[in-house]
Amino acid sequence: MNTIARAIRELEAERARLETIIRSLRDFQLPGAGRRGASVGRRANYRLSPEGRQRIAEAARKRWAMARAARKTSGA
């Protein structure tokens, strides 16, 4: 029992040490860096070429045609 109690004390001390480190690291973060999506920058002047847009549209049409064909053969 003595070894278990000692192990628990050591683990709790380690947890306290890690929490202190985490708090100090959070102080160095930029405001809002922990929020979802805040670290993702916006792409400036990103434009899709007409050819790329056409390829995407054709692929979407092909997917929808396959979905319609599958629906007809399944009888739904």
Summary of the structure (lengths in Angstrom):
residues: 76
radius of gyration: 27.8
end to end distance: 65.9
largest distance: 73.0
contacts: 113
relative contact order: 0.05
helix: 68%
strand: 0%
